[in-house]
Amino acid sequence: GFGLMMELRLLRRLAVAMCLDMSDMLDEECGDSRERNTGRMGRIAFRTALHKCFGHNLKESVLSDICLMWGVGDEKRQGGQRLFSEVKWKQFALDFDDVEPAEEETVGDLPSWAWEEIRVWRRFAIHRQLDLTDAFEEQCGPGRERVVGVMDRTQFRGALGVLFAGMLLKPKVVEAIVAAYDAQGLVRWKQFAFDFDEIVPSPALKGSPTLEENLRHEFAVMRRFAIEHRLDLTDAFEEQCGPGRERAMGIMDQTQFEGALRVLFKASLTTKQDVVKSICNAYRASDGTNVRWKQFALDLDNTTPVIDGDVGSPEIPEPLMGDLLEMRRFAQGKMLHLTYWFAEIFGKGTNPRERNLGICDDTQFSSVLNDAFKLSVPQAVLKEIIHVWLSSDGHNVRWRQFA
């Protein structure tokens, strides 16, 4: 049928890529001279031979159809299927060699934003002297994966992570590559490697990079943290880097840079792994390995700090208003002045963010509120309060404005 012919064309293309002569291969699999002379072999032996040759590229349904089409000998039924005891392997090999191989799949279109990101990978690979074809061959198994140049999608993603260790590979870029180089659920890694090696790398970075919106926000939060802690980023990084080339050129090893960031911003919530990796990618030096710490420090020092939403009251949902009025009555009855209550706790603290900006983390906020109201505030109401008075950094609660 048409479906079987299409599958045979795909297998034929695979055989051509493997320089496989089907007649010779099956001849070697013959168990005795009778099978060789008659051109017939047992069905199980035939199935084993084709499985050994094509592996997971040969569908079970296709193999069953082949055994039926070229079947011979005793016939029986099993599970509603016709089964022959033998297969005319020699006739199959002759017919298979006459099949027109399927045309190569064309590579799908990659969006321009994906190409721009891959150009950055290319620069990284050049300076790491990374040959992608050789590197992928080491990652994939022997045999057909290496010869045909395809591998499982999960394996491909994992291989990219190993090869570009140290870079933050954006999932949407990786998925765009997987889709563009798809081959019946597998990924054509060899074609991708060939194309990758032809890509013109992005130019060496100079000056300030263009930051994505979420990273610009993180910079603004980090800038506010730096101001609060009187951090001069340039001086602080100079103390962290060694003398000579690193200081003069304003670059340092990525591991060292990541360590310095965590030392300087140890109390900040911004030093999450994905943010740190994004900063390293944005400020990667032209050698593809080091990070331009001096440019980063200059850019951060020139960033406008985030303005917390401490000015003005938020929109209060109507259901919550009733709960707040009840809390207000409780506070009046107990002569509880909430601003003083919070200030008494945070005003004596050493954390300038809590004291000056009037914010604290949600755990602290919940604890103080529970103490003030003798655990009478339902958890659902407490969660809603935290949500409404959430700080613009998305992590803290504006206790002063709430009070």
C-alpha positions in Angstrom: 0.0 0.0 0.0 0.9 3.7 -0.2 1.6 3.9 3.5 4.1 1.0 3.4 5.8 2.4 0.3 6.3 5.8 2.1 7.9 4.0 5.1 10.1 1.9 2.8 11.3 5.1 1.1 12.3 6.6 4.4 14.1 3.4 5.3 15.8 3.4 1.9 17.1 6.9 2.5 18.4 5.7 5.8 20.1 2.7 4.2 21.8 5.0 1.6 23.1 7.3 4.3 24.5 4.2 6.1 26.0 2.8 2.8 24.0 -0.3 3.5 23.6 -3.1 1.0 20.5 -5.0 2.1 21.3 -8.2 0.2 24.8 -8.5 1.7 23.5 -7.6 5.2 20.7 -10.3 5.1 23.0 -12.8 3.5 25.3 -12.5 6.5 22.4 -13.1 8.8 21.4 -16.4 7.2 21.8 -19.2 9.6 22.7 -22.0 7.2 23.2 -22.8 3.5 19.6 -23.7 3.0 18.4 -20.2 3.9 21.1 -18.7 1.7 20.3 -20.9 -1.3 16.5 -20.7 -1.1 16.4 -17.0 -0.2 14.1 -17.7 2.7 14.7 -17.3 6.4 12.7 -17.7 9.6 10.4 -14.8 10.3 11.9 -14.2 13.8 15.5 -14.2 12.4 14.4 -11.8 9.7 12.8 -9.4 12.2 15.9 -9.5 14.4 18.1 -8.7 11.4 16.1 -5.6 10.4 15.8 -4.5 14.0 19.6 -4.7 14.3 20.0 -2.6 11.2 17.4 0.1 11.7 16.7 0.1 15.4 14.0 2.6 16.6 13.8 4.0 13.1 11.8 0.9 12.1 8.2 1.0 13.3 6.8 -2.3 14.6 3.7 -1.9 12.4 6.0 -1.5 9.3 8.0 -4.5 10.2 4.9 -6.6 10.5 3.6 -5.4 7.1 7.0 -6.3 5.5 6.9 -9.8 7.0 3.3 -10.2 5.7 4.1 -8.8 2.2 7.2 -10.9 1.7 6.0 -13.8 3.9 6.0 -17.5 2.8 5.6 -20.9 4.3 3.2 -22.1 6.9 0.5 -19.6 7.7 -1.2 -19.1 11.1 -3.3 -16.5 12.9 -2.3 -14.8 16.1 -4.2 -12.0 17.8 -6.2 -11.6 14.6 -3.1 -11.2 12.4 -1.8 -13.4 9.6 1.7 -14.7 10.3 4.0 -16.6 7.9 6.7 -18.9 9.3 9.3 -17.5 6.8 10.2 -14.4 4.8 11.6 -14.2 1.3 14.6 -12.2 2.4 16.4 -12.2 -1.0 13.3 -11.0 -2.9 12.7 -8.3 -0.2 16.4 -7.1 -0.6 16.1 -6.9 -4.4 12.8 -5.0 -4.1 14.1 -2.7 -1.3 17.1 -1.7 -3.4 14.8 -0.6 -6.2 12.8 1.7 -3.9 13.4 5.4 -4.6 14.8 7.0 -1.4 12.7 9.7 0.2 13.9 13.2 -0.3 15.7 15.0 2.5 13.5 17.1 4.7 14.1 20.8 4.4 15.1 22.6 7.5 12.2 24.6 9.0 12.3 28.4 9.4 13.9 29.8 12.5 12.7 33.2 13.7 15.1 36.1 13.5 15.3 36.3 17.3 16.5 32.7 17.4 19.2 33.3 14.8 20.5 36.3 16.8 20.8 34.2 19.9 22.5 31.3 18.0 25.0 33.9 16.7 25.9 34.6 20.3 26.3 30.8 20.8 28.6 30.7 17.7 30.9 33.3 19.2 31.0 31.3 22.4 31.8 28.1 20.4 34.6 29.8 18.4 36.4 31.1 21.5 36.0 27.7 23.2 37.4 26.1 20.0 34.2 23.9 20.0 33.6 21.9 16.9 29.9 21.2 17.1 29.9 18.1 14.8 32.7 16.4 16.8 31.1 17.4 20.1 27.7 16.0 19.2 29.2 12.8 17.9 30.7 12.3 21.4 27.3 12.9 22.9 25.3 10.5 20.7 25.5 6.7 20.7 27.4 4.6 18.2 25.9 3.3 15.0 22.9 4.8 13.2 22.6 7.9 15.5 26.1 8.9 14.5 25.9 7.8 10.9 22.4 9.2 10.1 22.8 12.2 12.3 19.6 12.1 14.3 19.0 11.8 18.0 16.2 11.9 20.5 14.8 15.3 21.4 15.5 15.0 25.1 19.1 13.8 24.3 19.6 16.8 21.9 18.4 19.3 24.6 20.8 17.6 27.1 23.7 17.7 24.7 23.2 21.4 24.1 23.3 22.0 27.8 26.5 20.1 28.2 28.2 21.7 25.1 27.2 25.3 26.1 27.7 24.9 29.9 28.0 28.3 31.5 25.6 30.0 29.1 21.9 30.5 29.8 20.2 28.7 26.9 16.8 30.2 26.5 14.2 27.4 26.3 12.3 29.1 23.5 15.4 29.2 21.3 16.2 25.5 22.0 12.6 24.5 21.2 12.7 26.6 18.0 15.8 24.6 16.9 14.1 21.3 17.8 11.1 22.2 15.7 13.1 23.4 12.7 15.4 20.3 12.6 12.6 17.8 13.3 12.8 14.4 11.7 9.8 12.3 12.6 10.1 13.1 16.3 13.9 13.0 16.3 16.3 15.9 15.8 18.7 16.2 12.9 21.7 17.1 15.0 24.3 16.7 12.2 22.5 19.1 9.9 22.2 21.6 12.7 25.9 21.2 13.5 26.8 21.8 9.8 24.5 24.9 9.6 25.9 26.2 13.0 29.5 26.0 11.8 28.5 28.2 8.8 26.9 31.0 10.9 28.6 34.3 11.2 29.2 34.9 14.9 27.8 38.0 16.6 30.4 40.8 16.8 32.4 41.3 20.0 30.4 43.2 22.5 31.4 46.8 23.2 29.5 49.3 25.3 26.2 48.7 27.0 24.2 45.7 25.7 20.4 45.9 25.0 18.7 44.3 28.0 15.4 42.6 28.0 12.6 44.2 30.0 12.7 41.7 32.9 16.5 42.1 33.3 16.1 45.9 33.2 13.7 45.6 36.1 16.2 43.4 38.0 18.8 46.1 37.4 16.5 48.7 38.9 16.0 46.6 42.0 19.7 45.8 42.3 20.5 49.5 42.0 18.2 50.4 44.8 19.9 47.7 46.9 23.3 49.2 46.0 22.2 52.7 47.1 20.8 51.4 50.4 24.1 49.6 51.1 26.3 52.4 49.8 27.8 50.0 47.2 30.2 51.5 44.6 30.1 48.7 42.1 33.3 49.6 40.3 35.3 49.8 43.5 33.7 46.6 44.9 34.5 44.6 41.7 38.0 45.9 41.6 38.5 44.5 45.1 37.2 41.1 43.9 39.3 40.8 40.7 43.0 40.2 40.5 45.6 42.8 39.5 46.8 43.3 35.9 44.7 42.2 32.9 41.4 41.7 34.7 41.5 45.1 36.3 42.8 46.9 33.2 40.5 45.3 30.7 37.5 45.2 33.0 36.9 41.5 32.5 36.9 38.5 34.8 36.2 34.7 34.7 32.4 33.9 34.8 32.7 31.8 37.9 34.5 34.6 39.7 32.0 37.2 38.5 29.1 35.1 39.7 30.8 34.7 43.1 31.4 38.4 43.3 27.8 39.2 42.5 26.6 36.9 45.3 29.1 38.4 47.8 28.0 42.0 46.9 24.2 41.3 46.7 24.1 38.6 49.4 21.0 40.1 51.1 19.2 40.8 47.8 16.5 38.7 46.2 17.8 39.5 42.8 20.7 37.2 42.7 18.7 34.2 41.5 20.5 31.8 39.2 18.5 32.7 36.1 19.2 36.4 36.7 22.9 35.9 37.2 23.2 33.8 34.1 21.3 36.4 32.1 23.7 39.1 33.3 26.7 36.9 32.3 25.2 36.4 28.8 24.5 40.1 28.3 28.0 41.1 29.4 30.0 38.3 27.9 33.4 39.4 26.7 34.5 38.9 23.1 36.5 35.8 24.1 33.3 34.1 24.8 34.4 33.0 28.3 34.9 36.1 30.5 32.4 38.7 31.7 32.8 42.5 31.3 32.4 43.4 34.9 33.4 47.0 34.5 30.8 47.7 31.8 28.2 46.0 34.0 29.2 48.1 37.0 29.0 51.3 35.0 25.6 50.4 33.6 24.2 49.4 37.0 25.5 52.7 38.6 23.6 54.6 35.9 20.4 52.7 36.3 17.4 54.5 37.9 16.5 52.6 41.1 13.1 51.0 41.2 10.5 53.2 43.0 8.6 51.0 45.3 4.8 51.4 45.3 4.8 52.9 48.8 3.1 56.0 47.5 -0.7 55.9 47.7 -3.1 53.3 48.7 -3.9 50.3 46.4 -7.3 49.4 45.1 -8.9 47.4 47.9 -11.3 44.6 46.8 -14.8 45.0 48.2 -14.9 41.6 50.1 -11.6 42.5 51.8 -12.9 45.9 52.9 -15.3 44.2 55.3 -12.5 42.2 56.8 -10.4 45.3 57.2 -13.2 47.2 59.0 -13.5 44.2 61.4 -9.8 44.3 62.0 -10.0 48.1 62.5 -12.7 47.7 65.2 -10.5 45.1 66.9 -7.5 47.5 66.8 -9.6 50.3 68.3 -11.0 48.1 71.0 -7.5 47.0 72.0 -6.1 50.6 71.6 -3.7 49.1 69.0 -1.9 51.7 66.8 -0.7 49.5 63.9 1.9 52.0 62.5 3.6 52.1 65.9 3.3 48.4 66.3 5.2 47.7 63.0 7.6 50.6 63.5 8.5 49.3 67.0 9.6 46.0 65.4 11.2 47.2 62.2 12.4 50.6 63.4 14.9 49.0 65.7 16.1 46.5 63.0 19.4 46.7 61.1 17.8 46.1 57.7 17.5 49.5 56.0 15.0 48.2 53.5 12.5 47.3 56.2 13.1 50.5 58.1 13.4 53.1 55.4 11.3 51.7 52.6 8.6 50.3 54.8 8.7 46.8 53.3 9.4 43.4 54.7 9.0 39.8 53.5 5.6 38.1 53.7 6.7 35.7 56.5 7.7 38.6 58.7 4.6 40.5 57.9 2.4 37.5 58.7 4.2 37.0 62.0 3.8 40.6 63.1 0.2 40.8 62.1 -0.7 37.6 63.9 1.0 38.9 67.1 -0.9 42.2 66.8 -4.3 40.6 66.3 -3.7 37.5 68.5 -4.0 35.1 65.6 -7.6 36.2 64.9 -7.0 37.1 61.2 -8.0 34.1 59.0 -5.3 32.8 56.7 -7.3 33.6 53.6 -7.7 37.2 54.6 -4.0 37.4 55.5 -3.1 36.1 52.0 -5.4 38.6 50.4 -3.8 41.5 52.4 -0.3 40.4 51.3 -1.5 40.2 47.7 -3.0 43.8 47.8 -0.1 45.4 49.5 2.6 43.5 47.6 5.7 45.6 46.9 6.6 46.3 43.2 9.6 43.9 43.5 7.0 41.1 43.7 8.5 39.7 46.9 7.9 42.0 49.8 4.9 43.5 51.6 4.4 47.3 52.1 3.8 47.2 55.8 4.0 51.0 56.3 1.3 51.7 53.7 -0.9 48.9 55.0 -0.6 50.3 58.6 
